[in-house]
Amino acid sequence: MKQRFFFILWVVLISLLPSKLLAVSLYETTGIEITCTINRFLLSGSTSMRSIERTRLRGKEVILWRGKVNKPGGILGFIVSLSETYKGAIVYDSYIDIETHLPVEYLKYSIDQNGEKKIIEHILYDRENHSIKSLINGTVLNDVPCDIQDGVSILVRFLNRANIDKIVIGKTLRGNTVVDMEIGEIIVEVTDVKPTPDGVIYTFTSRKLPNVGKYPTVLKTQLLDDGEKKLPVSGVGIVRIPIIGRINIEWTLTTSGI
């Protein structure tokens, strides 16, 4: 559950970073890195996303964006580490077509404490036939949305959309995604705009997310517009778990290579 929470948290939070602030193309430039860090008593950990390289794959020119979820710490992280469901880091590789801005291929794999790699998921996208196929178990999903993407590529798509969309209260960002061969929709909305001495703070709230261990989750983050750029400065993830109740997890976000 915690692995999935970090992954969805990372997707939604970074999707709020306006790409119009970027002086380079997200689909052409390597070396861009965005890191989300949680450092609290109950839970600590980090996720990151980085543009790795440009290459050719299945006859197309693509750029590889890599997401990584590191092993969580803190009390909750310790509990998670006792199970067999989370050992080491989880890595997500998305090969995105530079022309269409849609993924061609996607891999998810774990890296254990000894550096050994184990592929968890490997997906091929068939745009012509509107289908996707898992090379791990042979599952094929037909009649998928034409813009279906994985969590990494949908992030890049959100960044690109934010480049041309005006940010106002009520503005929403939407995208169709596949997580563990299940299709879902991600929706985030601008819910508040507040002037401060340092600039204008925009609050983004998730309206629809894939389930995190079947528990209701809401993610919120704040972007500070200092007149030159808009960057995330704070946020909170709210998870409601039976018996335990409501858990709030705060985070910070940093960007480099831009």
Secondary structure, DSSP 8 states (H G I E B T S, - for coil): -HHHHHHHHHHHHHTTS-GGG-SS-TTT----EEEEEEE-SS-EEEEEEEEEEEEEETTEEEEEEEEEE---BHHHHHHHHTSTT--SEEEEEEEEETTT-SEEEEEEEEE-TT--EEEEEEEEEETTTTEEEETTT--EE-S--TT-B-HHHHHHHHHHHHTTS---TT-EEEEEEEETTEEEEEEEEEEEEEEETTEEEEEEEEEE---BTTB-EEEEEEEEE-SS-EEEEEEEEEEEETTTEEEEEEEEEEEE--
